[in-house]
């Protein structure tokens, strides 16, 4: 019974490992592109806030924060950490 559980859990562990590796690579590449877009949005937000409308400038600054490495990429890495925790839980429970 224990051997059957190990055989069934091995592909799940491998699949989760490969999934996390691929997603970390995608988040890294997307984070670099989003960082540039965040800088552009931040500069545009400051310019809009000073010249046109404070409300629209704040909206652009919030968008810039979400595009920065502290925004959506950090949330994606946190979620990938939780997926990796599930993988480690399965691995520790079976092996």
Backbone as JSON, one array per atom type, in Angstrom:
{
  "sequence": "XXXXXXXXXXXXXXXXXXXXXXXXXXXXXXXXXXXXXXXXXXXXXXXXXXXXXXXXXXXXXXXXXXXXXXXXXXXXXXXXXXXXXXXXXXXXXXX",
  "N": [[0.82, -1.2, 0.0], [1.91, 1.26, 0.8], [3.94, 1.53, -1.07], [2.45, 1.77, -3.41], [1.25, 4.24, -2.97], [3.51, 5.87, -3.04], [4.28, 5.55, -5.71], [2.1, 6.68, -7.01], [2.24, 9.31, -6.1], [4.65, 10.31, -7.01], [4.64, 11.26, -9.82], [2.99, 13.51, -9.48], [4.46, 15.12, -7.75], [6.7, 15.62, -9.35], [5.46, 16.97, -11.49], [4.46, 19.26, -10.19], [6.88, 20.4, -9.4], [8.15, 21.0, -11.88], [6.22, 22.73, -12.89], [6.37, 24.9, -11.05], [9.02, 25.75, -11.51], [8.86, 26.58, -14.23], [6.94, 28.61, -14.04], [8.2, 30.43, -12.33], [10.25, 31.29, -14.01], [8.72, 32.54, -16.01], [7.48, 34.57, -14.51], [9.73, 36.01, -13.76], [10.71, 36.99, -16.25], [8.45, 38.42, -17.14], [8.29, 40.21, -15.05], [10.48, 41.87, -15.48], [9.72, 43.23, -17.83], [7.34, 44.39, -16.95], [8.35, 46.03, -15.01], [9.63, 48.08, -16.43], [7.38, 49.16, -17.69], [6.07, 49.99, -15.39], [7.76, 52.06, -14.46], [7.39, 53.91, -16.53], [4.64, 54.4, -16.23], [4.69, 55.51, -13.67], [6.19, 57.88, -14.0], [4.51, 59.17, -15.83], [2.25, 59.35, -14.23], [3.06, 61.12, -12.2], [3.5, 63.38, -13.77], [0.91, 63.84, -14.77], [-0.41, 64.29, -12.38], [0.72, 66.68, -11.54], [0.06, 68.46, -13.6], [-2.57, 68.07, -14.65], [-4.8, 66.46, -13.31], [-5.28, 65.51, -9.99], [-6.56, 63.2, -9.09], [-6.52, 61.45, -11.33], [-3.77, 61.22, -11.59], [-3.1, 59.89, -9.22], [-4.38, 57.46, -9.68], [-2.83, 56.52, -11.82], [-0.4, 56.24, -10.48], [-1.03, 54.19, -8.69], [-1.44, 52.11, -10.51], [1.15, 52.0, -11.48], [2.43, 51.08, -9.18], [1.31, 48.5, -9.0], [2.41, 47.36, -11.27], [5.07, 47.34, -10.61], [7.93, 45.56, -9.2], [7.13, 45.07, -6.59], [4.41, 44.69, -6.63], [2.16, 43.03, -8.52], [3.99, 40.96, -9.52], [5.19, 40.14, -7.08], [2.98, 39.14, -5.73], [2.4, 36.98, -7.4], [4.69, 35.41, -7.03], [4.39, 34.84, -4.32], [2.11, 33.23, -4.44], [3.13, 31.11, -5.95], [4.92, 30.17, -4.09], [3.16, 29.09, -2.24], [2.12, 26.97, -3.77], [4.44, 25.47, -3.97], [4.72, 24.83, -1.27], [2.59, 23.05, -0.99], [3.55, 21.0, -2.61], [5.82, 20.2, -1.1], [4.49, 19.37, 1.2], [3.04, 17.12, 0.25], [5.21, 15.56, -0.52], [6.57, 15.18, 1.94], [4.6, 13.85, 3.37], [4.28, 11.46, 2.0], [6.8, 10.34, 1.54]],
  "CA": [[0.0, 0.0, 0.0], [2.8, 2.42, 0.89], [4.64, 1.62, -2.35], [1.48, 2.29, -4.38], [1.1, 5.67, -2.7], [4.73, 6.52, -3.54], [4.24, 5.53, -7.17], [1.09, 7.64, -7.44], [2.6, 10.67, -5.73], [5.86, 10.75, -7.7], [4.37, 12.16, -10.96], [2.4, 14.76, -8.99], [5.57, 15.92, -7.23], [7.5, 16.08, -10.5], [4.66, 17.95, -12.23], [4.45, 20.51, -9.42], [8.22, 20.97, -9.45], [8.34, 21.59, -13.21], [5.3, 23.86, -12.98], [6.92, 26.03, -10.28], [10.2, 26.25, -12.22], [8.44, 27.31, -15.41], [6.23, 29.82, -13.63], [9.18, 31.39, -11.81], [10.89, 31.89, -15.19], [7.77, 33.46, -16.66], [7.31, 35.73, -13.64], [10.97, 36.79, -13.84], [10.73, 37.72, -17.53], [7.35, 39.38, -17.14], [8.6, 41.24, -14.07], [11.38, 42.86, -16.09], [8.93, 44.04, -18.75], [6.39, 45.17, -16.16], [9.1, 47.07, -14.3], [9.78, 49.21, -17.36], [6.05, 49.77, -17.82], [5.8, 50.67, -14.12], [8.48, 53.33, -14.46], [6.7, 54.82, -17.46], [3.37, 54.8, -15.61], [4.99, 56.39, -12.53], [6.55, 59.2, -14.51], [3.3, 59.75, -16.39], [1.36, 59.68, -13.11], [3.53, 62.35, -11.57], [3.25, 64.49, -14.7], [-0.54, 64.1, -14.81], [-0.81, 64.86, -11.1], [1.17, 68.07, -11.45], [-0.48, 69.34, -14.64], [-3.97, 67.92, -15.05], [-5.76, 66.06, -12.28], [-4.67, 64.74, -8.91], [-7.21, 61.89, -9.04], [-5.97, 60.62, -12.41], [-2.38, 60.96, -11.26], [-3.06, 58.85, -8.19], [-4.74, 56.2, -10.35], [-1.65, 56.07, -12.56], [0.61, 55.8, -9.52], [-1.45, 52.87, -8.2], [-1.13, 51.19, -11.6], [2.61, 51.85, -11.49], [2.79, 50.19, -8.07], [0.94, 47.13, -9.35], [3.35, 46.88, -12.28], [6.41, 47.28, -10.05], [8.25, 44.25, -8.62], [6.46, 44.91, -5.3], [2.98, 44.54, -6.84], [1.67, 41.76, -9.04], [4.99, 39.89, -9.5], [5.36, 39.65, -5.71], [1.81, 38.31, -5.44], [2.56, 35.73, -8.15], [5.72, 34.61, -6.35], [3.79, 34.35, -3.08], [1.23, 32.13, -4.81], [4.0, 29.99, -6.32], [5.43, 29.63, -2.83], [2.11, 28.23, -1.66], [2.1, 25.74, -4.57], [5.61, 24.71, -3.55], [4.41, 24.29, 0.05], [1.75, 21.87, -1.22], [4.45, 19.94, -3.1], [6.6, 19.71, 0.03], [3.59, 18.63, 2.09], [2.8, 15.8, -0.34], [6.47, 14.82, -0.47], [6.85, 14.78, 3.32], [3.58, 12.9, 3.83], [4.41, 10.16, 1.34], [8.15, 9.8, 1.7]],
  "C": [[0.87, 1.26, 0.0], [3.55, 2.63, -0.43], [3.71, 2.18, -3.43], [1.28, 3.8, -4.19], [2.32, 6.45, -3.2], [4.73, 6.6, -5.06], [3.22, 6.54, -7.69], [1.48, 9.09, -7.15], [3.8, 11.19, -6.51], [5.57, 11.63, -8.92], [3.77, 13.5, -10.54], [3.51, 15.68, -8.48], [6.42, 16.47, -8.37], [6.76, 17.15, -11.28], [4.63, 19.29, -11.5], [5.81, 21.19, -9.44], [8.47, 21.67, -10.78], [7.44, 22.81, -13.38], [5.85, 25.09, -12.26], [8.13, 26.6, -10.99], [9.81, 27.08, -13.44], [7.77, 28.64, -15.04], [7.18, 30.87, -13.05], [9.92, 32.06, -12.96], [10.0, 32.89, -15.89], [7.59, 34.72, -15.82], [8.56, 36.61, -13.68], [11.0, 37.62, -15.12], [9.63, 38.78, -17.58], [7.62, 40.51, -16.15], [9.54, 42.3, -14.63], [10.61, 43.79, -17.02], [7.97, 44.94, -17.97], [7.1, 46.26, -15.36], [9.31, 48.3, -15.17], [8.45, 49.93, -17.53], [5.66, 50.5, -16.54], [6.51, 52.0, -14.01], [7.81, 54.36, -15.36], [5.4, 55.32, -16.84], [3.62, 55.73, -14.43], [5.35, 57.79, -12.99], [5.34, 59.91, -15.1], [2.33, 60.14, -15.29], [1.77, 60.95, -12.41], [3.26, 63.55, -12.47], [1.77, 64.84, -14.75], [-0.99, 64.75, -13.5], [-0.42, 66.33, -11.0], [0.47, 68.99, -12.45], [-1.98, 69.25, -14.82], [-4.89, 67.64, -13.88], [-5.06, 65.19, -11.24], [-5.25, 63.33, -8.87], [-6.64, 60.97, -10.11], [-4.5, 60.3, -12.17], [-2.23, 59.88, -10.22], [-3.42, 57.49, -8.78], [-3.54, 55.65, -11.13], [-0.54, 55.61, -11.62], [0.25, 54.44, -8.9], [-1.17, 51.81, -9.26], [0.37, 50.95, -11.66], [3.07, 50.95, -10.34], [2.46, 48.74, -8.39], [1.89, 46.54, -10.39], [4.77, 46.72, -11.74], [6.68, 45.88, -9.49], [7.6, 44.01, -7.25], [4.97, 44.63, -5.43], [2.6, 43.14, -7.29], [2.74, 40.66, -9.13], [5.23, 39.32, -8.1], [4.18, 38.76, -5.32], [1.91, 36.97, -6.17], [3.61, 34.84, -7.5], [5.21, 34.09, -5.02], [2.9, 33.14, -3.38], [2.04, 30.9, -5.23], [4.64, 29.37, -5.08], [4.42, 28.72, -2.15], [1.99, 26.92, -2.44], [3.28, 24.86, -4.19], [5.42, 24.13, -2.15], [3.55, 23.04, -0.06], [2.6, 20.7, -1.7], [5.26, 19.35, -1.96], [5.73, 18.95, 1.02], [3.32, 17.23, 1.56], [4.07, 14.95, -0.24], [6.78, 14.34, 0.94], [5.85, 13.74, 3.82], [3.81, 11.51, 3.24], [5.77, 9.53, 1.61], [8.59, 10.0, 3.11]]
}
